[in-house]
Amino acid sequence: MEMSREKVAVVTGANKGLGYEIVKALCRKNYGVVYLTARNEEKGREAFKKLQELGLKPKFHQLDIQYGKSIHTFVKYIEKKHGGVDVLINNAGVLFLKDAQQPKVYQTDQTLIVNFFSLVDFCETISPLMRNGGCIVNVSSSSGHLSRIPSQRLRERLKDENLSLDELKVLMQGILARRQTFERRRRRVGNLHTWFRRWGQRLHLYYTEDWLHVEGNVLPEQGADVVVQVALSDSRGQYVWHNGTPVPWCGDDPRIWIDGKV
Ligand SMILES: NC(=O)c1ccc[n+]([C@@H]2O[C@H](COP(=O)([O-])OP(=O)(O)OC[C@H]3O[C@@H](n4cnc5c(N)ncnc54)[C@H](OP(=O)(O)O)[C@@H]3O)[C@@H](O)[C@H]2O)c1
């Protein structure tokens, strides 16, 4: 297989919503080779076709970040075909809204497994391919801001600059193991996105916030513009709000001082 020298961008969970819009925005900017990836091949190909009909030329590859085999196949393919990645946008994730019908235990497990453990597995596998000057953007939620974690002890632990990824994994495994107790006691688990935020900070990742249906105040295409702007900028290690403003990782709740919520 011939290796291309063009810039390469990979977007996870891109068959719909924000991920789809991110691929569209990158293609419109003529950003080299843009991979639309999706766990469901049929849905991914449909999205790919829709973009082709708009005159855009993304590439498609199946990728389910929850399955090692899928991760391995994708990473090997990219390595062989391109040798590296310039922009990785970790958009794939699960989000249970307040009215979700699934049992809380299931919601907690899925959120931890997909949004933390699967994401970490994927990042650890693909990170050797990240090129110098490359950028990883993690899409997350406003609920992941450290100010949203009720426990001061936990907040302190998570904002500790010396917290390693291995320690973070142990912390998260402990939470997964204890989740039934948490559920029984109806304690708030805090927001789970936060842990990979902290881990991300260590790897100099970015985060963006708060898309469409929760508050209904940001359209996917608006969110996509911010993500792409962040991905193509020179800054690193920032936590970026949905309006593009970098915010402190551990400070006052930006929903109040940016969004004006009371
Ligand atoms: N929408 C909001 O208000 C909001 C708020 C805060 C954070 N976020 C986060 O922002 C991101 C995008 O949001 P969105 O509203 O565009 O979400 P969405 O419409 O639900 O799209 C999520 C995408 O992730 C994919 N996905 C889920 N699990 C996956 C896995 N194991 N491997 C690969 N892909 C997987 C989904 O695939 P399928 O189509 O096959 O399910 C879908 O393509 C998500 O990470 C979400 O958690 C969203």
The ligand as an SDF file (V2000), in Angstrom:
LIG
                    3D

 48 52  0  0  0  0  0  0  0  0999 V2000
  -25.5150   16.4030   22.7190 N   0  0  0  0  0  0  0  0  0  0  0  0
  -25.1960   17.0150   23.8610 C   0  0  0  0  0  0  0  0  0  0  0  0
  -25.9280   17.8550   24.3690 O   0  0  0  0  0  0  0  0  0  0  0  0
  -23.8910   16.6950   24.5290 C   0  0  0  0  0  0  0  0  0  0  0  0
  -23.6100   17.2780   25.7410 C   0  0  0  0  0  0  0  0  0  0  0  0
  -22.3980   16.9960   26.3440 C   0  0  0  0  0  0  0  0  0  0  0  0
  -21.4960   16.1410   25.7350 C   0  0  0  0  0  0  0  0  0  0  0  0
  -21.8000   15.5670   24.5580 N   0  0  0  0  0  0  0  0  0  0  0  0
  -20.8200   14.6610   23.9620 C   0  0  0  0  0  0  0  0  0  0  0  0
  -20.4630   15.1540   22.6790 O   0  0  0  0  0  0  0  0  0  0  0  0
  -20.2070   14.0690   21.7910 C   0  0  0  0  0  0  0  0  0  0  0  0
  -21.0780   14.2230   20.5550 C   0  0  0  0  0  0  0  0  0  0  0  0
  -22.4090   14.4640   20.9580 O   0  0  0  0  0  0  0  0  0  0  0  0
  -23.6340   14.2070   19.9790 P   0  0  0  0  0  0  0  0  0  0  0  0
  -24.7810   14.9110   20.5550 O   0  0  0  0  0  0  0  0  0  0  0  0
  -23.2210   14.4240   18.5740 O   0  0  0  0  0  0  0  0  0  0  0  0
  -23.8500   12.6520   20.2630 O   0  0  0  0  0  0  0  0  0  0  0  0
  -24.5810   11.5510   19.4020 P   0  0  0  0  0  0  0  0  0  0  0  0
  -25.4440   12.1630   18.3490 O   0  0  0  0  0  0  0  0  0  0  0  0
  -25.1780   10.6070   20.3930 O   0  0  0  0  0  0  0  0  0  0  0  0
  -23.3340   10.8520   18.6800 O   0  0  0  0  0  0  0  0  0  0  0  0
  -22.4330   10.0940   19.3940 C   0  0  0  0  0  0  0  0  0  0  0  0
  -21.6280    9.2960   18.4000 C   0  0  0  0  0  0  0  0  0  0  0  0
  -20.7430    8.4420   19.1440 O   0  0  0  0  0  0  0  0  0  0  0  0
  -20.8870    7.1430   18.5910 C   0  0  0  0  0  0  0  0  0  0  0  0
  -20.4630    6.1280   19.5330 N   0  0  0  0  0  0  0  0  0  0  0  0
  -20.9970    5.7770   20.7150 C   0  0  0  0  0  0  0  0  0  0  0  0
  -20.3160    4.7530   21.2510 N   0  0  0  0  0  0  0  0  0  0  0  0
  -19.3160    4.4520   20.3790 C   0  0  0  0  0  0  0  0  0  0  0  0
  -18.2820    3.5050   20.3540 C   0  0  0  0  0  0  0  0  0  0  0  0
  -18.1380    2.5920   21.3200 N   0  0  0  0  0  0  0  0  0  0  0  0
  -17.4050    3.5050   19.3140 N   0  0  0  0  0  0  0  0  0  0  0  0
  -17.5320    4.4030   18.3060 C   0  0  0  0  0  0  0  0  0  0  0  0
  -18.5170    5.3070   18.2590 N   0  0  0  0  0  0  0  0  0  0  0  0
  -19.4010    5.3360   19.2890 C   0  0  0  0  0  0  0  0  0  0  0  0
  -22.3380    7.0320   18.2000 C   0  0  0  0  0  0  0  0  0  0  0  0
  -22.5500    5.9520   17.3260 O   0  0  0  0  0  0  0  0  0  0  0  0
  -24.0350    5.3350   17.0810 P   0  0  0  0  0  0  0  0  0  0  0  0
  -24.7560    6.2800   16.1620 O   0  0  0  0  0  0  0  0  0  0  0  0
  -23.7580    4.0000   16.4760 O   0  0  0  0  0  0  0  0  0  0  0  0
  -24.7070    5.2500   18.4290 O   0  0  0  0  0  0  0  0  0  0  0  0
  -22.4960    8.3780   17.5230 C   0  0  0  0  0  0  0  0  0  0  0  0
  -21.9630    8.3560   16.2400 O   0  0  0  0  0  0  0  0  0  0  0  0
  -20.4930   12.7950   22.5750 C   0  0  0  0  0  0  0  0  0  0  0  0
  -19.2760   12.3200   23.0740 O   0  0  0  0  0  0  0  0  0  0  0  0
  -21.3850   13.2650   23.7000 C   0  0  0  0  0  0  0  0  0  0  0  0
  -21.2780   12.4560   24.8570 O   0  0  0  0  0  0  0  0  0  0  0  0
  -22.9770   15.8310   23.9360 C   0  0  0  0  0  0  0  0  0  0  0  0
  1  2  1  0
  2  3  2  0
  2  4  1  0
  4  5  1  0
  4 48  2  0
  5  6  2  0
  6  7  1  0
  7  8  2  0
  8  9  1  0
  8 48  1  0
  9 10  1  0
  9 46  1  0
 10 11  1  0
 11 12  1  0
 11 44  1  0
 12 13  1  0
 13 14  1  0
 14 15  2  0
 14 16  1  0
 14 17  1  0
 17 18  1  0
 18 19  2  0
 18 20  1  0
 18 21  1  0
 21 22  1  0
 22 23  1  0
 23 24  1  0
 23 42  1  0
 24 25  1  0
 25 26  1  0
 25 36  1  0
 26 27  1  0
 26 35  1  0
 27 28  2  0
 28 29  1  0
 29 30  1  0
 29 35  2  0
 30 31  1  0
 30 32  2  0
 32 33  1  0
 33 34  2  0
 34 35  1  0
 36 37  1  0
 36 42  1  0
 37 38  1  0
 38 39  2  0
 38 40  1  0
 38 41  1  0
 42 43  1  0
 44 45  1  0
 44 46  1  0
 46 47  1  0
M  CHG  2   8   1  16  -1
M  END
$$$$
